[in-house]
Amino acid sequence: MEGPNLTPEEIGPLLGYQFRDPSLLELALTHPSVAGEDSEAQKHNQRLEFLGDAVLQLVLTRELYEKFPGAGEGSMTKARAEMVNRQTLASQARRQNLGRYLRISRGEEINGGRERSSALADGFEALIGAIFLDGGFDAAREYVLHQFHEAFGELQVLPNLENPKGELQEHLQSNSPLPPKYSVISMTGPDHDRIFECTVNHNGEELGRGMGKSKKAAEIQAALSALRRLRELEKQDGATEQPAAPSEAASTATSAEVSPA
């Protein structure tokens, strides 16, 4: 059985988490190929992978839900899928050099198992499951968000999927041929850490504002703000119009009751 000449106590900090129960980390790093080669190592990381996948989905679902109150279920589902696909998880594992610490069979080692995306993604999810068992949900959440920050930043926009500027333009052009106009109204902070503030206007009216670390990010936030406002106005209009018919019916019924026979 191949693997680094390091103890779980030494590996944990290298992966960004100090385990109280190092045996959980050892299990998380044990590839299923080991079970077929070593009669003393029948346990492997597939059960922890199953648990870690559920924890990861919950952490990211909550983060998307809280950060994007204007996003629909479909957009958030697609964004989450982008964040937890095999290649993304394998990239997370490679960034941590997790493959180096996997306990794999000699045959798997010869066949390049340490760099196989499936083994790395499974190991990353198993690691999250182990952290959840060792430190609870808060520890797992902190670990996941720290790791994903490197790939997705502060999650100011839904990763690679949502197009709020296009959605806003479509929404507005259903009633007007004029496109929305975006303007940068302020730039603050040093050159290496600029914060942009943008507005989006249509037909002379400001519909929304947004801030971001780039002009594009600020425009996207402004479009999201405008979409939220327009949807809220539509809800209010719908709520105002809905009672009209019952009201008229009630009025007619009342008139009929007081009319002389």
N, C-alpha and C positions, 0 to 999 in steps of 0.2 A: 504493500500500500504506500503510495507516494504522498508527499505533503511537506510543508516547510518544517524545519527543525525549531519550531516555536511552540510554546504552550498557549492554551486559550487565554490565559491571563495576560500574555504578551501580545496576542493578536487583537484582542478587544479594542484597546486604545488606538491601534493602527487603523481600525475600521470606524472609529469615532464613537465607541460606546464601551464603558467599563462594566462588565457583567458581574453581578453578585454571585450568580451560579454559572461558572465557566462551562459546566457540562452542557448547558443549553447552546452555547456558541459552538462547542465541538460537534454537537448533533446537527446544527444548522449548516455546518461546513462539510458534512459527510455525504458524499454523492452516493446514489443508489448502487453504483457499480461496485462499491466496496463490499456490500452485503454478499455478493456472489463469490467473492474471493477470500474473505476473512470470516471464518465461522464465528468469531468473537465480536463481529461488528454487524450484526443483523439489523440494527436500527440505522435509519438514514433520514435524510431531511425532507422527504416528501410530505409528511404530515405537517411539519412546520411551514413548508411552502404553502400548503392549503390554508393554514391559519394566517400567514403573512399576507397572502393575496387579499383576504377579506379585510384585514386591518388597513392595508394600503388603500383599497377601494374606499373604505369609510373615511379615512383621513382626507383623501383628495376630494371626495364628494362633499364633505363638510366645508372644505376650503373653497371650492368652486361655488357652493351654495351661498356662503357668506360674502364672498368677494364680488359676485355678479348677480345682484338682486334683480336685474332686468333680463337675465338670460333665461331662455326656456329650457325645458327638460331635454329636448333634442340636442341643443347646442352644448349643454353641460355633459351629456352622455358622450358625445363625440370628442369633446376636449379631454375627458377622463380616459377614454380609450386611447387617445394619442399619447397620454402620459404614462400609461401602464402597458403599452405593447411590448413585445419581447425585445425588440431592438433597443427601445429606450431603457428598459430595465437592465439589459446587458451592458449598455453604455455606462449606466450608473455603477455597475459592478466593476467594469474595467477602470473607471476613474478612481476607484478605491483599491485597485489591484487585488480584488477579491479572489480572482482565479489562482493566485499564488498560494492562498491559504486553504484551498479545497482539499479534502481528503478523498482521493480518487484511486481507482484500481490502476495497476501497471498497464493493463491493456488500454484503458481510457487515457492514460498519460501518453502512451505511444501514439495514439490517434488524435492527439491535440485537444483532449477534453477540457483542459484549463482555459482554452480560449473559445470554446464552443458557446454560442449565444444562449442556447437553451440551458446549459449547465450554469452559466453565469446568472441568467435571469432567475432561474429557480433558486440558486444560492442566495441571491439578493432578497427574494421574497421570504425565504426561510430565515434569513437573518432578522428581518422585520418581525416575523412571528416569534422568534426567540427573544427579541427585545421586549415585545409585548408581554410575554410570560414572565420575564425577569423584572421589568420595571413598571408594567401597566400601560394603559392606553396613552397617558400623557407623555411618557418616555418615548413610546413608539411614534407618536405624532410629532414630537419635537425632532426626532431623528429623521423622519420622512421629509418634513418641511425643510430641514437644513440641507439634506441631500438634493432635493428637487429644486432648491433655490439656485443651485449652480446651473441647472439646465433651463429653468423657466423664469428665473428672476423672481420678482415680487408678485407675479401673476397679475399684472395690470390689465392684460387682455387675455381672452381665451386662446390657448396656444394653437396657432396655425389654422384655426377653423372658423371662428366667427368673423363676419365682415360687416360690422355695424354701419360703416360709411355707405356701403352699397345698399344695405337694407334701408337706411334712412332715405337715400336718394329714391329708391323704388317707392317707398311710402309716400314721399312728397310728390313725386311725379304722377301719382294716381289722381291728383287734384290740380297740379300746376306743372307747366313745362319748365319752370325755373329750377336749376339745380341749387343745392345748399352751398353756401360759401363759408370757408374756414379762414380764420384770422388768428395769428399769434398776437396776444395782447400783452404778454410779459415774459421775460426770461430772467430767472434769478439763480443765484449760486455761482460757484467758481466754474471755470471752463471745463474741468474734468467731471463736474457733477451738476450740470445744468438742470433746472426744472422749467419746463415750458407750460404756459397756460394759453389755451385756445378757446375761441368761441365758434359756434356754428350758427349762421343766420340764414333765414329764408324769407324772401319778400319783405326785407327791411326789419324783420323781427328776430331777436335772439332766441334760439330754441334751447341752447345748452352750452355748458362750459366744461372743460376738462383739463387735467394736469397730467404731465408725464415727463419722463427723462429724455424724451425726444419729441420733435414736432409731430411725428406720426402717432406716437402713443397718446399725446395730448389730444389730437384730432379724433382718435378712436374713442377716447373717454368722453369727449364733447358729443360725439354721435350717440354713444350709449345714453348719455344724460338726456339728449333730445328725444330719443326713442322712448325712454321711461316717461318723460313728460307727455308725449303724444298719446301713449297708451293709457296713461292716467286720465287724460282729458277725454279719451274715447269711452273709458269706463264710466266717467261722470255723465257724459252725454247719454249713454245707454241707460243709466239709472234714472235720469231725468225723463227720458222719453217713455220708458216702460209703463209707468202708472197711468199714462194719458188715456188709454183705451178703457180700463176699468172705471176711471173717473167719469168719463163721458157716459158709460153705461149706467153708473150709479145715478148720475144727474138725470138721465132719461127716466130711470125707474122712479126717482123721487117725483119728477114732474107728473108721471102717470098716476102716482098715488094721490097727488093733491088735485088733479084735474077733476072737474065735476063730471058726474056720470051723465 
